[in-house]
Amino acid sequence: MARLQASLRRAETIQAAPRAAAPHLCRTTVRLPADLLKRGRDLAERESATFSEIVARALERLLRSR
């Protein structure tokens, strides 16, 4: 599983447009159902965004609504 995740990260890095690193960002691990992960990645691709940006937007909306 770890090899698959590393392989996916490399593939995403190769395909993604270079972005300026933001020093205030932190890395974390989130476990998601496979279908939700796929839907999130598909959305990110359609919107020319990173999966992290999609997750951050969704979390911001959720926290703002509370």
PQR file of N, CA, C, O and H, with PARSE charges and radii, in Angstrom:
ATOM      1  N   MET A   1       0.822  -1.188   0.000 -0.4000 1.5000
ATOM      2  CA  MET A   1       0.000   0.000   0.000 -0.0000 2.0000
ATOM      3  C   MET A   1       0.872   1.261   0.000  0.5500 1.7000
ATOM      4  O   MET A   1       0.584   2.223  -0.712 -0.5500 1.4000
ATOM      5  N   ALA A   2       1.927   1.247   0.795 -0.4000 1.5000
ATOM      6  CA  ALA A   2       2.810   2.417   0.862 -0.0000 2.0000
ATOM      7  C   ALA A   2       3.460   2.678  -0.492  0.5500 1.7000
ATOM      8  O   ALA A   2       3.621   3.831  -0.892 -0.5500 1.4000
ATOM      9  H   ALA A   2       2.161   0.465   1.374  0.4000 1.0000
ATOM     10  N   ARG A   3       3.836   1.607  -1.204 -0.4000 1.5000
ATOM     11  CA  ARG A   3       4.429   1.777  -2.539 -0.0000 2.0000
ATOM     12  C   ARG A   3       3.430   2.395  -3.503  0.5500 1.7000
ATOM     13  O   ARG A   3       3.781   3.264  -4.302 -0.5500 1.4000
ATOM     14  H   ARG A   3       3.705   0.670  -0.880  0.4000 1.0000
ATOM     15  N   LEU A   4       2.177   1.941  -3.425 -0.4000 1.5000
ATOM     16  CA  LEU A   4       1.140   2.495  -4.285 -0.0000 2.0000
ATOM     17  C   LEU A   4       0.937   3.981  -4.002  0.5500 1.7000
ATOM     18  O   LEU A   4       0.828   4.783  -4.929 -0.5500 1.4000
ATOM     19  H   LEU A   4       1.892   1.235  -2.777  0.4000 1.0000
ATOM     20  N   GLN A   5       0.887   4.343  -2.727 -0.4000 1.5000
ATOM     21  CA  GLN A   5       0.714   5.748  -2.373 -0.0000 2.0000
ATOM     22  C   GLN A   5       1.891   6.584  -2.861  0.5500 1.7000
ATOM     23  O   GLN A   5       1.695   7.685  -3.375 -0.5500 1.4000
ATOM     24  H   GLN A   5       0.976   3.691  -1.974  0.4000 1.0000
ATOM     25  N   ALA A   6       3.099   6.080  -2.708 -0.4000 1.5000
ATOM     26  CA  ALA A   6       4.279   6.808  -3.177 -0.0000 2.0000
ATOM     27  C   ALA A   6       4.234   6.956  -4.689  0.5500 1.7000
ATOM     28  O   ALA A   6       4.567   8.013  -5.225 -0.5500 1.4000
ATOM     29  H   ALA A   6       3.258   5.185  -2.291  0.4000 1.0000
ATOM     30  N   SER A   7       3.823   5.902  -5.372 -0.4000 1.5000
ATOM     31  CA  SER A   7       3.713   5.951  -6.827 -0.0000 2.0000
ATOM     32  C   SER A   7       2.674   6.975  -7.263  0.5500 1.7000
ATOM     33  O   SER A   7       2.902   7.728  -8.210 -0.5500 1.4000
ATOM     34  H   SER A   7       3.553   5.044  -4.937  0.4000 1.0000
ATOM     35  N   LEU A   8       1.537   7.006  -6.580 -0.4000 1.5000
ATOM     36  CA  LEU A   8       0.495   7.984  -6.904 -0.0000 2.0000
ATOM     37  C   LEU A   8       0.977   9.405  -6.657  0.5500 1.7000
ATOM     38  O   LEU A   8       0.702  10.305  -7.451 -0.5500 1.4000
ATOM     39  H   LEU A   8       1.352   6.394  -5.811  0.4000 1.0000
ATOM     40  N   ARG A   9       1.697   9.608  -5.555 -0.4000 1.5000
ATOM     41  CA  ARG A   9       2.228  10.948  -5.267 -0.0000 2.0000
ATOM     42  C   ARG A   9       3.189  11.394  -6.365  0.5500 1.7000
ATOM     43  O   ARG A   9       3.144  12.542  -6.806 -0.5500 1.4000
ATOM     44  H   ARG A   9       1.921   8.877  -4.910  0.4000 1.0000
ATOM     45  N   ARG A  10       4.060  10.483  -6.804 -0.4000 1.5000
ATOM     46  CA  ARG A  10       4.994  10.835  -7.881 -0.0000 2.0000
ATOM     47  C   ARG A  10       4.230  11.188  -9.150  0.5500 1.7000
ATOM     48  O   ARG A  10       4.556  12.169  -9.818 -0.5500 1.4000
ATOM     49  H   ARG A  10       4.097   9.551  -6.445  0.4000 1.0000
ATOM     50  N   ALA A  11       3.215  10.394  -9.485 -0.4000 1.5000
ATOM     51  CA  ALA A  11       2.426  10.655 -10.686 -0.0000 2.0000
ATOM     52  C   ALA A  11       1.717  12.000 -10.589  0.5500 1.7000
ATOM     53  O   ALA A  11       1.683  12.752 -11.562 -0.5500 1.4000
ATOM     54  H   ALA A  11       2.951   9.597  -8.942  0.4000 1.0000
ATOM     55  N   GLU A  12       1.151  12.310  -9.424 -0.4000 1.5000
ATOM     56  CA  GLU A  12       0.473  13.593  -9.244 -0.0000 2.0000
ATOM     57  C   GLU A  12       1.463  14.744  -9.352  0.5500 1.7000
ATOM     58  O   GLU A  12       1.142  15.791  -9.914 -0.5500 1.4000
ATOM     59  H   GLU A  12       1.179  11.698  -8.634  0.4000 1.0000
ATOM     60  N   THR A  13       2.646  14.558  -8.825 -0.4000 1.5000
ATOM     61  CA  THR A  13       3.670  15.598  -8.872 -0.0000 2.0000
ATOM     62  C   THR A  13       4.086  15.859 -10.310  0.5500 1.7000
ATOM     63  O   THR A  13       4.274  17.008 -10.710 -0.5500 1.4000
ATOM     64  H   THR A  13       2.908  13.708  -8.368  0.4000 1.0000
ATOM     65  N   ILE A  14       4.229  14.801 -11.080 -0.4000 1.5000
ATOM     66  CA  ILE A  14       4.638  14.943 -12.477 -0.0000 2.0000
ATOM     67  C   ILE A  14       3.549  15.643 -13.277  0.5500 1.7000
ATOM     68  O   ILE A  14       3.852  16.502 -14.105 -0.5500 1.4000
ATOM     69  H   ILE A  14       4.076  13.867 -10.755  0.4000 1.0000
ATOM     70  N   GLN A  15       2.281  15.291 -13.045 -0.4000 1.5000
ATOM     71  CA  GLN A  15       1.176  15.838 -13.818 -0.0000 2.0000
ATOM     72  C   GLN A  15       0.781  17.239 -13.381  0.5500 1.7000
ATOM     73  O   GLN A  15       0.279  18.019 -14.190 -0.5500 1.4000
ATOM     74  H   GLN A  15       2.035  14.593 -12.372  0.4000 1.0000
ATOM     75  N   ALA A  16       0.995  17.563 -12.137 -0.4000 1.5000
ATOM     76  CA  ALA A  16       0.536  18.847 -11.607 -0.0000 2.0000
ATOM     77  C   ALA A  16       1.423  19.987 -12.086  0.5500 1.7000
ATOM     78  O   ALA A  16       2.637  19.838 -12.232 -0.5500 1.4000
ATOM     79  H   ALA A  16       1.402  16.930 -11.480  0.4000 1.0000
ATOM     80  N   ALA A  17       0.794  21.117 -12.325 -0.4000 1.5000
ATOM     81  CA  ALA A  17       1.559  22.309 -12.686 -0.0000 2.0000
ATOM     82  C   ALA A  17       2.345  22.764 -11.470  0.5500 1.7000
ATOM     83  O   ALA A  17       1.872  22.631 -10.341 -0.5500 1.4000
ATOM     84  H   ALA A  17      -0.191  21.238 -12.207  0.4000 1.0000
ATOM     85  N   PRO A  18       3.549  23.303 -11.686 -0.5600 1.5000
ATOM     86  CA  PRO A  18       4.340  23.760 -10.538  0.2800 2.0000
ATOM     87  C   PRO A  18       3.613  24.872  -9.789  0.5500 1.7000
ATOM     88  O   PRO A  18       3.047  25.781 -10.395 -0.5500 1.4000
ATOM     89  N   ARG A  19       3.640  24.786  -8.486 -0.4000 1.5000
ATOM     90  CA  ARG A  19       2.993  25.791  -7.641 -0.0000 2.0000
ATOM     91  C   ARG A  19       4.011  26.309  -6.637  0.5500 1.7000
ATOM     92  O   ARG A  19       4.899  25.582  -6.191 -0.5500 1.4000
ATOM     93  H   ARG A  19       4.100  24.047  -7.993  0.4000 1.0000
ATOM     94  N   ALA A  20       3.863  27.560  -6.300 -0.4000 1.5000
ATOM     95  CA  ALA A  20       4.751  28.143  -5.299 -0.0000 2.0000
ATOM     96  C   ALA A  20       4.431  27.531  -3.941  0.5500 1.7000
ATOM     97  O   ALA A  20       3.267  27.421  -3.558 -0.5500 1.4000
ATOM     98  H   ALA A  20       3.142  28.151  -6.662  0.4000 1.0000
ATOM     99  N   ALA A  21       5.448  27.146  -3.238 -0.4000 1.5000
ATOM    100  CA  ALA A  21       5.252  26.565  -1.905 -0.0000 2.0000
ATOM    101  C   ALA A  21       4.793  27.644  -0.940  0.5500 1.7000
ATOM    102  O   ALA A  21       5.349  28.741  -0.910 -0.5500 1.4000
ATOM    103  H   ALA A  21       6.394  27.235  -3.549  0.4000 1.0000
ATOM    104  N   ALA A  22       3.793  27.331  -0.166 -0.4000 1.5000
ATOM    105  CA  ALA A  22       3.304  28.261   0.850 -0.0000 2.0000
ATOM    106  C   ALA A  22       3.872  27.818   2.196  0.5500 1.7000
ATOM    107  O   ALA A  22       3.570  26.716   2.653 -0.5500 1.4000
ATOM    108  H   ALA A  22       3.341  26.439  -0.189  0.4000 1.0000
ATOM    109  N   PRO A  23       4.679  28.642   2.831 -0.5600 1.5000
ATOM    110  CA  PRO A  23       5.349  28.238   4.071  0.2800 2.0000
ATOM    111  C   PRO A  23       4.396  27.986   5.230  0.5500 1.7000
ATOM    112  O   PRO A  23       4.784  27.347   6.209 -0.5500 1.4000
ATOM    113  N   HIS A  24       3.172  28.464   5.149 -0.4000 1.5000
ATOM    114  CA  HIS A  24       2.233  28.289   6.260 -0.0000 2.0000
ATOM    115  C   HIS A  24       1.429  26.994   6.168  0.5500 1.7000
ATOM    116  O   HIS A  24       0.610  26.719   7.046 -0.5500 1.4000
ATOM    117  H   HIS A  24       2.857  28.983   4.354  0.4000 1.0000
ATOM    118  N   LEU A  25       1.643  26.206   5.140 -0.4000 1.5000
ATOM    119  CA  LEU A  25       0.896  24.953   4.983 -0.0000 2.0000
ATOM    120  C   LEU A  25       1.557  23.818   5.742  0.5500 1.7000
ATOM    121  O   LEU A  25       2.782  23.757   5.846 -0.5500 1.4000
ATOM    122  H   LEU A  25       2.308  26.429   4.427  0.4000 1.0000
ATOM    123  N   CYS A  26       0.737  22.917   6.271 -0.4000 1.5000
ATOM    124  CA  CYS A  26       1.224  21.743   6.989 -0.0000 2.0000
ATOM    125  C   CYS A  26       0.715  20.492   6.283  0.5500 1.7000
ATOM    126  O   CYS A  26      -0.320  20.522   5.616 -0.5500 1.4000
ATOM    127  H   CYS A  26      -0.259  22.966   6.186  0.4000 1.0000
ATOM    128  N   ARG A  27       1.436  19.416   6.432 -0.4000 1.5000
ATOM    129  CA  ARG A  27       1.056  18.145   5.818 -0.0000 2.0000
ATOM    130  C   ARG A  27       0.380  17.262   6.862  0.5500 1.7000
ATOM    131  O   ARG A  27       0.758  17.257   8.034 -0.5500 1.4000
ATOM    132  H   ARG A  27       2.277  19.393   6.974  0.4000 1.0000
ATOM    133  N   THR A  28      -0.635  16.511   6.407 -0.4000 1.5000
ATOM    134  CA  THR A  28      -1.309  15.566   7.278 -0.0000 2.0000
ATOM    135  C   THR A  28      -1.761  14.364   6.450  0.5500 1.7000
ATOM    136  O   THR A  28      -1.684  14.387   5.222 -0.5500 1.4000
ATOM    137  H   THR A  28      -0.942  16.516   5.455  0.4000 1.0000
ATOM    138  N   THR A  29      -2.220  13.346   7.108 -0.4000 1.5000
ATOM    139  CA  THR A  29      -2.737  12.160   6.432 -0.0000 2.0000
ATOM    140  C   THR A  29      -4.209  12.012   6.767  0.5500 1.7000
ATOM    141  O   THR A  29      -4.608  12.130   7.925 -0.5500 1.4000
ATOM    142  H   THR A  29      -2.282  13.327   8.106  0.4000 1.0000
ATOM    143  N   VAL A  30      -5.003  11.756   5.758 -0.4000 1.5000
ATOM    144  CA  VAL A  30      -6.433  11.556   5.932 -0.0000 2.0000
ATOM    145  C   VAL A  30      -6.797  10.238   5.265  0.5500 1.7000
ATOM    146  O   VAL A  30      -6.401   9.989   4.126 -0.5500 1.4000
ATOM    147  H   VAL A  30      -4.679  11.660   4.817  0.4000 1.0000
ATOM    148  N   ARG A  31      -7.536   9.406   5.954 -0.4000 1.5000
ATOM    149  CA  ARG A  31      -7.982   8.135   5.373 -0.0000 2.0000
ATOM    150  C   ARG A  31      -9.403   8.333   4.851  0.5500 1.7000
ATOM    151  O   ARG A  31     -10.300   8.741   5.589 -0.5500 1.4000
ATOM    152  H   ARG A  31      -7.858   9.609   6.879  0.4000 1.0000
ATOM    153  N   LEU A  32      -9.590   8.035   3.559 -0.4000 1.5000
ATOM    154  CA  LEU A  32     -10.881   8.237   2.909 -0.0000 2.0000
ATOM    155  C   LEU A  32     -11.328   6.957   2.217  0.5500 1.7000
ATOM    156  O   LEU A  32     -10.493   6.152   1.803 -0.5500 1.4000
ATOM    157  H   LEU A  32      -8.861   7.704   2.959  0.4000 1.0000
ATOM    158  N   PRO A  33     -12.643   6.761   2.087 -0.5600 1.5000
ATOM    159  CA  PRO A  33     -13.116   5.642   1.274  0.2800 2.0000
ATOM    160  C   PRO A  33     -12.616   5.829  -0.165  0.5500 1.7000
ATOM    161  O   PRO A  33     -12.499   6.957  -0.643 -0.5500 1.4000
ATOM    162  N   ALA A  34     -12.326   4.733  -0.841 -0.4000 1.5000
ATOM    163  CA  ALA A  34     -11.748   4.786  -2.191 -0.0000 2.0000
ATOM    164  C   ALA A  34     -12.605   5.616  -3.144  0.5500 1.7000
ATOM    165  O   ALA A  34     -12.072   6.387  -3.943 -0.5500 1.4000
ATOM    166  H   ALA A  34     -12.421   3.817  -0.453  0.4000 1.0000
ATOM    167  N   ASP A  35     -13.924   5.467  -3.068 -0.4000 1.5000
ATOM    168  CA  ASP A  35     -14.804   6.202  -3.966 -0.0000 2.0000
ATOM    169  C   ASP A  35     -14.717   7.710  -3.731  0.5500 1.7000
ATOM    170  O   ASP A  35     -14.684   8.487  -4.686 -0.5500 1.4000
ATOM    171  H   ASP A  35     -14.358   4.841  -2.420  0.4000 1.0000
ATOM    172  N   LEU A  36     -14.678   8.119  -2.478 -0.4000 1.5000
ATOM    173  CA  LEU A  36     -14.580   9.546  -2.155 -0.0000 2.0000
ATOM    174  C   LEU A  36     -13.248  10.114  -2.635  0.5500 1.7000
ATOM    175  O   LEU A  36     -13.199  11.223  -3.166 -0.5500 1.4000
ATOM    176  H   LEU A  36     -14.704   7.488  -1.703  0.4000 1.0000
ATOM    177  N   LEU A  37     -12.184   9.366  -2.453 -0.4000 1.5000
ATOM    178  CA  LEU A  37     -10.863   9.791  -2.925 -0.0000 2.0000
ATOM    179  C   LEU A  37     -10.871   9.970  -4.438  0.5500 1.7000
ATOM    180  O   LEU A  37     -10.367  10.972  -4.947 -0.5500 1.4000
ATOM    181  H   LEU A  37     -12.224   8.465  -2.023  0.4000 1.0000
ATOM    182  N   LYS A  38     -11.437   9.012  -5.156 -0.4000 1.5000
ATOM    183  CA  LYS A  38     -11.491   9.103  -6.615 -0.0000 2.0000
ATOM    184  C   LYS A  38     -12.305  10.305  -7.058  0.5500 1.7000
ATOM    185  O   LYS A  38     -11.895  11.034  -7.962 -0.5500 1.4000
ATOM    186  H   LYS A  38     -11.846   8.199  -4.742  0.4000 1.0000
ATOM    187  N   ARG A  39     -13.463  10.521  -6.427 -0.4000 1.5000
ATOM    188  CA  ARG A  39     -14.300  11.665  -6.788 -0.0000 2.0000
ATOM    189  C   ARG A  39     -13.576  12.982  -6.522  0.5500 1.7000
ATOM    190  O   ARG A  39     -13.673  13.918  -7.315 -0.5500 1.4000
ATOM    191  H   ARG A  39     -13.796   9.929  -5.693  0.4000 1.0000
ATOM    192  N   GLY A  40     -12.855  13.052  -5.413 -0.4000 1.5000
ATOM    193  CA  GLY A  40     -12.089  14.262  -5.100 -0.0000 2.0000
ATOM    194  C   GLY A  40     -10.976  14.512  -6.093  0.5500 1.7000
ATOM    195  O   GLY A  40     -10.763  15.647  -6.520 -0.5500 1.4000
ATOM    196  H   GLY A  40     -12.776  12.291  -4.769  0.4000 1.0000
ATOM    197  N   ARG A  41     -10.265  13.464  -6.464 -0.4000 1.5000
ATOM    198  CA  ARG A  41      -9.183  13.609  -7.449 -0.0000 2.0000
ATOM    199  C   ARG A  41      -9.729  13.981  -8.822  0.5500 1.7000
ATOM    200  O   ARG A  41      -9.136  14.790  -9.537 -0.5500 1.4000
ATOM    201  H   ARG A  41     -10.437  12.542  -6.117  0.4000 1.0000
ATOM    202  N   ASP A  42     -10.866  13.383  -9.186 -0.4000 1.5000
ATOM    203  CA  ASP A  42     -11.494  13.726 -10.470 -0.0000 2.0000
ATOM    204  C   ASP A  42     -11.892  15.197 -10.491  0.5500 1.7000
ATOM    205  O   ASP A  42     -11.670  15.888 -11.485 -0.5500 1.4000
ATOM    206  H   ASP A  42     -11.347  12.726  -8.605  0.4000 1.0000
ATOM    207  N   LEU A  43     -12.477  15.674  -9.401 -0.4000 1.5000
ATOM    208  CA  LEU A  43     -12.863  17.082  -9.310 -0.0000 2.0000
ATOM    209  C   LEU A  43     -11.636  17.978  -9.413  0.5500 1.7000
ATOM    210  O   LEU A  43     -11.653  18.986 -10.120 -0.5500 1.4000
ATOM    211  H   LEU A  43     -12.657  15.112  -8.593  0.4000 1.0000
ATOM    212  N   ALA A  44     -10.584  17.614  -8.714 -0.4000 1.5000
ATOM    213  CA  ALA A  44      -9.351  18.411  -8.763 -0.0000 2.0000
ATOM    214  C   ALA A  44      -8.824  18.503 -10.193  0.5500 1.7000
ATOM    215  O   ALA A  44      -8.397  19.569 -10.635 -0.5500 1.4000
ATOM    216  H   ALA A  44     -10.570  16.796  -8.139  0.4000 1.0000
ATOM    217  N   GLU A  45      -8.856  17.400 -10.901 -0.4000 1.5000
ATOM    218  CA  GLU A  45      -8.376  17.400 -12.285 -0.0000 2.0000
ATOM    219  C   GLU A  45      -9.249  18.294 -13.167  0.5500 1.7000
ATOM    220  O   GLU A  45      -8.737  19.073 -13.971 -0.5500 1.4000
ATOM    221  H   GLU A  45      -9.204  16.533 -10.542  0.4000 1.0000
ATOM    222  N   ARG A  46     -10.570  18.176 -13.013 -0.4000 1.5000
ATOM    223  CA  ARG A  46     -11.481  18.998 -13.819 -0.0000 2.0000
ATOM    224  C   ARG A  46     -11.288  20.485 -13.553  0.5500 1.7000
ATOM    225  O   ARG A  46     -11.429  21.306 -14.459 -0.5500 1.4000
ATOM    226  H   ARG A  46     -10.987  17.543 -12.360  0.4000 1.0000
ATOM    227  N   GLU A  47     -10.965  20.831 -12.311 -0.4000 1.5000
ATOM    228  CA  GLU A  47     -10.818  22.244 -11.942 -0.0000 2.0000
ATOM    229  C   GLU A  47      -9.373  22.726 -12.007  0.5500 1.7000
ATOM    230  O   GLU A  47      -9.077  23.849 -11.600 -0.5500 1.4000
ATOM    231  H   GLU A  47     -10.850  20.164 -11.575  0.4000 1.0000
ATOM    232  N   SER A  48      -8.477  21.893 -12.513 -0.4000 1.5000
ATOM    233  CA  SER A  48      -7.045  22.228 -12.581 -0.0000 2.0000
ATOM    234  C   SER A  48      -6.526  22.680 -11.225  0.5500 1.7000
ATOM    235  O   SER A  48      -5.811  23.676 -11.111 -0.5500 1.4000
ATOM    236  H   SER A  48      -8.718  20.980 -12.844  0.4000 1.0000
ATOM    237  N   ALA A  49      -6.898  21.935 -10.215 -0.4000 1.5000
ATOM    238  CA  ALA A  49      -6.478  22.226  -8.846 -0.0000 2.0000
ATOM    239  C   ALA A  49      -5.797  20.987  -8.284  0.5500 1.7000
ATOM    240  O   ALA A  49      -5.834  19.917  -8.891 -0.5500 1.4000
ATOM    241  H   ALA A  49      -7.479  21.126 -10.308  0.4000 1.0000
ATOM    242  N   THR A  50      -5.179  21.140  -7.129 -0.4000 1.5000
ATOM    243  CA  THR A  50      -4.621  19.978  -6.460 -0.0000 2.0000
ATOM    244  C   THR A  50      -5.692  19.371  -5.568  0.5500 1.7000
ATOM    245  O   THR A  50      -6.662  20.033  -5.198 -0.5500 1.4000
ATOM    246  H   THR A  50      -5.149  22.009  -6.636  0.4000 1.0000
ATOM    247  N   PHE A  51      -5.503  18.111  -5.231 -0.4000 1.5000
ATOM    248  CA  PHE A  51      -6.433  17.456  -4.310 -0.0000 2.0000
ATOM    249  C   PHE A  51      -6.434  18.199  -2.973  0.5500 1.7000
ATOM    250  O   PHE A  51      -7.483  18.339  -2.343 -0.5500 1.4000
ATOM    251  H   PHE A  51      -4.716  17.573  -5.531  0.4000 1.0000
ATOM    252  N   SER A  52      -5.280  18.669  -2.543 -0.4000 1.5000
ATOM    253  CA  SER A  52      -5.188  19.426  -1.290 -0.0000 2.0000
ATOM    254  C   SER A  52      -6.043  20.687  -1.329  0.5500 1.7000
ATOM    255  O   SER A  52      -6.689  21.033  -0.340 -0.5500 1.4000
ATOM    256  H   SER A  52      -4.428  18.555  -3.055  0.4000 1.0000
ATOM    257  N   GLU A  53      -6.047  21.372  -2.464 -0.4000 1.5000
ATOM    258  CA  GLU A  53      -6.867  22.577  -2.587 -0.0000 2.0000
ATOM    259  C   GLU A  53      -8.351  22.243  -2.491  0.5500 1.7000
ATOM    260  O   GLU A  53      -9.117  22.977  -1.867 -0.5500 1.4000
ATOM    261  H   GLU A  53      -5.522  21.091  -3.268  0.4000 1.0000
ATOM    262  N   ILE A  54      -8.756  21.138  -3.107 -0.4000 1.5000
ATOM    263  CA  ILE A  54     -10.153  20.715  -3.047 -0.0000 2.0000
ATOM    264  C   ILE A  54     -10.548  20.397  -1.609  0.5500 1.7000
ATOM    265  O   ILE A  54     -11.609  20.814  -1.144 -0.5500 1.4000
ATOM    266  H   ILE A  54      -8.134  20.541  -3.614  0.4000 1.0000
ATOM    267  N   VAL A  55      -9.699  19.664  -0.913 -0.4000 1.5000
ATOM    268  CA  VAL A  55      -9.982  19.296   0.482 -0.0000 2.0000
ATOM    269  C   VAL A  55     -10.027  20.546   1.360  0.5500 1.7000
ATOM    270  O   VAL A  55     -10.908  20.673   2.210 -0.5500 1.4000
ATOM    271  H   VAL A  55      -8.837  19.325  -1.290  0.4000 1.0000
ATOM    272  N   ALA A  56      -9.087  21.466   1.161 -0.4000 1.5000
ATOM    273  CA  ALA A  56      -9.051  22.692   1.967 -0.0000 2.0000
ATOM    274  C   ALA A  56     -10.312  23.520   1.753  0.5500 1.7000
ATOM    275  O   ALA A  56     -10.880  24.045   2.711 -0.5500 1.4000
ATOM    276  H   ALA A  56      -8.371  21.363   0.470  0.4000 1.0000
ATOM    277  N   ARG A  57     -10.758  23.641   0.490 -0.4000 1.5000
ATOM    278  CA  ARG A  57     -11.989  24.397   0.205 -0.0000 2.0000
ATOM    279  C   ARG A  57     -13.194  23.757   0.891  0.5500 1.7000
ATOM    280  O   ARG A  57     -14.012  24.447   1.500 -0.5500 1.4000
ATOM    281  H   ARG A  57     -10.297  23.215  -0.288  0.4000 1.0000
ATOM    282  N   ALA A  58     -13.293  22.441   0.786 -0.4000 1.5000
ATOM    283  CA  ALA A  58     -14.426  21.738   1.393 -0.0000 2.0000
ATOM    284  C   ALA A  58     -14.418  21.891   2.914  0.5500 1.7000
ATOM    285  O   ALA A  58     -15.466  22.105   3.523 -0.5500 1.4000
ATOM    286  H   ALA A  58     -12.628  21.881   0.291  0.4000 1.0000
ATOM    287  N   LEU A  59     -13.253  21.785   3.518 -0.4000 1.5000
ATOM    288  CA  LEU A  59     -13.150  21.923   4.973 -0.0000 2.0000
ATOM    289  C   LEU A  59     -13.477  23.350   5.406  0.5500 1.7000
ATOM    290  O   LEU A  59     -14.147  23.556   6.418 -0.5500 1.4000
ATOM    291  H   LEU A  59     -12.401  21.612   3.023  0.4000 1.0000
ATOM    292  N   GLU A  60     -13.007  24.330   4.644 -0.4000 1.5000
ATOM    293  CA  GLU A  60     -13.330  25.737   4.955 -0.0000 2.0000
ATOM    294  C   GLU A  60     -14.838  25.961   4.942  0.5500 1.7000
ATOM    295  O   GLU A  60     -15.388  26.583   5.851 -0.5500 1.4000
ATOM    296  H   GLU A  60     -12.463  24.162   3.822  0.4000 1.0000
ATOM    297  N   ARG A  61     -15.513  25.441   3.890 -0.4000 1.5000
ATOM    298  CA  ARG A  61     -16.965  25.591   3.805 -0.0000 2.0000
ATOM    299  C   ARG A  61     -17.673  24.935   4.975  0.5500 1.7000
ATOM    300  O   ARG A  61     -18.597  25.511   5.547 -0.5500 1.4000
ATOM    301  H   ARG A  61     -15.067  24.935   3.152  0.4000 1.0000
ATOM    302  N   LEU A  62     -17.247  23.738   5.332 -0.4000 1.5000
ATOM    303  CA  LEU A  62     -17.846  23.020   6.446 -0.0000 2.0000
ATOM    304  C   LEU A  62     -17.681  23.795   7.749  0.5500 1.7000
ATOM    305  O   LEU A  62     -18.639  23.951   8.507 -0.5500 1.4000
ATOM    306  H   LEU A  62     -16.495  23.270   4.867  0.4000 1.0000
ATOM    307  N   LEU A  63     -16.482  24.274   8.009 -0.4000 1.5000
ATOM    308  CA  LEU A  63     -16.226  24.979   9.268 -0.0000 2.0000
ATOM    309  C   LEU A  63     -16.927  26.332   9.313  0.5500 1.7000
ATOM    310  O   LEU A  63     -17.343  26.772  10.385 -0.5500 1.4000
ATOM    311  H   LEU A  63     -15.704  24.147   7.393  0.4000 1.0000
ATOM    312  N   ARG A  64     -17.066  27.002   8.163 -0.4000 1.5000
ATOM    313  CA  ARG A  64     -17.773  28.274   8.127 -0.0000 2.0000
ATOM    314  C   ARG A  64     -19.268  28.099   8.418  0.5500 1.7000
ATOM    315  O   ARG A  64     -19.910  28.984   8.984 -0.5500 1.4000
ATOM    316  H   ARG A  64     -16.728  26.645   7.293  0.4000 1.0000
ATOM    317  N   SER A  65     -19.803  26.950   8.024 -0.4000 1.5000
ATOM    318  CA  SER A  65     -21.248  26.717   8.202 -0.0000 2.0000
ATOM    319  C   SER A  65     -21.604  26.316   9.633  0.5500 1.7000
ATOM    320  O   SER A  65     -22.785  26.197   9.957 -0.5500 1.4000
ATOM    321  H   SER A  65     -19.281  26.231   7.565  0.4000 1.0000
ATOM    322  N   ARG A  66     -20.634  26.111  10.472 -0.4000 1.5000
ATOM    323  CA  ARG A  66     -20.881  25.675  11.853 -0.0000 2.0000
ATOM    324  C   ARG A  66     -20.908  26.845  12.816  0.5500 1.7000
ATOM    325  O   ARG A  66     -21.105  26.653  14.016 -0.5500 1.4000
ATOM    326  H   ARG A  66     -19.674  26.207  10.208  0.4000 1.0000
TER
END
